[in-house]
Amino acid sequence: MRGGSGNRTNPNSRGVSDSGPRNDVAGTSDYLNLPARDRDAIRQSAQDRVPQEYDSQVEQYLRNLSDEQQAGN
């Protein structure tokens, strides 16, 4: 029997965690205050695929938004 650290990791996970600012429902987001119709529209749009020719541009745009948000906090 080999000793170990006791830390188990899922080899199929990509660093996803249940903790952190995205799961902090007491955060500064007003998402929960939106009408159900608007929340549903946001959820649906998040599932939409970006046309492949714009994929890199959209990815860069989202990175820029994230960077601006982090700099503002």
C-alpha positions as CSV (number, residue, x, y, z in Angstrom):
1,M,0.0,0.0,0.0
2,R,1.4,3.4,-1.0
3,G,0.9,6.5,1.0
4,G,-0.7,9.6,-0.5
5,S,-1.6,13.1,0.2
6,G,-5.3,12.3,0.6
7,N,-6.2,14.8,-2.1
8,R,-8.4,13.3,-4.7
9,T,-8.7,15.0,-8.1
10,N,-11.0,14.2,-11.0
11,P,-8.8,13.5,-14.0
12,N,-11.7,14.6,-16.3
13,S,-12.1,18.0,-14.6
14,R,-10.7,21.2,-16.1
15,G,-9.9,23.0,-12.8
16,V,-13.6,23.6,-12.2
17,S,-14.4,24.5,-8.6
18,D,-17.7,24.9,-6.7
19,S,-16.2,27.8,-4.8
20,G,-15.2,31.2,-5.8
21,P,-16.8,34.4,-7.0
22,R,-19.0,32.8,-9.7
23,N,-20.8,30.8,-7.1
24,D,-21.1,33.6,-4.6
25,V,-24.7,34.5,-4.8
26,A,-24.2,37.4,-2.4
27,G,-21.9,39.1,-5.0
28,T,-22.5,42.3,-6.7
29,S,-24.4,40.9,-9.7
30,D,-27.9,42.1,-10.4
31,Y,-28.7,38.9,-12.4
32,L,-30.9,37.5,-9.7
33,N,-33.0,40.7,-9.7
34,L,-33.7,40.4,-13.4
35,P,-37.2,39.3,-14.5
36,A,-37.4,35.6,-15.3
37,R,-37.9,36.3,-19.0
38,D,-34.6,38.2,-19.1
39,R,-32.7,35.6,-17.2
40,D,-34.0,32.9,-19.6
41,A,-32.9,35.0,-22.6
42,I,-29.4,35.3,-21.1
43,R,-29.2,31.6,-20.4
44,Q,-30.4,30.8,-24.0
45,S,-27.9,33.2,-25.6
46,A,-25.1,31.6,-23.6
47,Q,-25.8,28.3,-25.3
48,D,-25.8,29.9,-28.8
49,R,-22.7,29.2,-30.9
50,V,-20.6,32.0,-32.3
51,P,-19.9,31.7,-36.0
52,Q,-16.5,30.2,-36.5
53,E,-15.0,33.1,-38.4
54,Y,-15.7,35.4,-35.4
55,D,-14.7,32.9,-32.7
56,S,-11.3,34.5,-31.9
57,Q,-12.7,38.0,-32.0
58,V,-15.5,37.1,-29.5
59,E,-13.0,35.3,-27.3
60,Q,-10.7,38.3,-27.2
61,Y,-13.7,40.6,-26.5
62,L,-14.7,38.5,-23.5
63,R,-11.1,38.5,-22.2
64,N,-11.0,42.2,-22.4
65,L,-14.3,42.5,-20.5
66,S,-13.0,40.2,-17.8
67,D,-9.7,42.1,-17.6
68,E,-11.6,45.4,-17.2
69,Q,-13.8,43.9,-14.5
70,Q,-10.8,42.6,-12.6
71,A,-9.0,45.9,-12.8
72,G,-12.1,47.7,-11.5
73,N,-12.4,45.5,-8.4
